[in-house]
Amino acid sequence: MTEQSFAHETIAWAKQRLDEVDAMVAQTEKAAGELQQAARGNADLALSRLRDSQAKLKEQVASLQAQADETKSAVLTAQKAVEEEWVEVESAFQAFLASTGEQSDVARKAISARVEAQRKSWERALNGLKAQAEAAVEKASIEFDAAMTRLSEGAEKAKVKLGQAPSAGEETWEAIKAGIAETKAVHEKTVKKITEALAKLF
């Protein structure tokens, strides 16, 4: 995996986390109003923690995007920061759910909003991967066809030169050997390009 593709995958992963916390905050804000007074204090504290984490995650995702063209280690550092903040998100969300007490419908709505955000993120990620795979297949097919054409042309030239070999003089023989070496180099380069194009698909 290239550093650039690793960075893009990490950004997509971090955005999924951000989408999820956004859904949690939106739903818990809505649900907090439905709680009875006794549970409201704890819910507000948990919601405050969620908002703080949401703001930090937004900053970290922005930082991750800014570092996307830099080294893999910078991306790993930013990813670790997101993971560490996610621990706080989970803790705050669990505290909110605990604060709902017997009002299970409030907790159910909050959990449903989170699950829906996860589903949408996964769907976007899968659609992105599908588009990448389709583009890679198309590009690999074009490269494969071009490589096979070059390979056929090179093989044909080599065949003609080999046919001249028995009657060739010393100078001609050297030219034939050089032509065959050139054809072999083209063949090796072509096979390498085909292999690389196919490797991108997997």
PyMOL commands that set and color helices and strands:
alter all, ss='L'
color gray80, all
select helices_A, chain A and resi 3-32+37-66+72-99+104-167+170-199
alter helices_A, ss='H'
color red, helices_A
deselect
rebuild
show_as cartoon
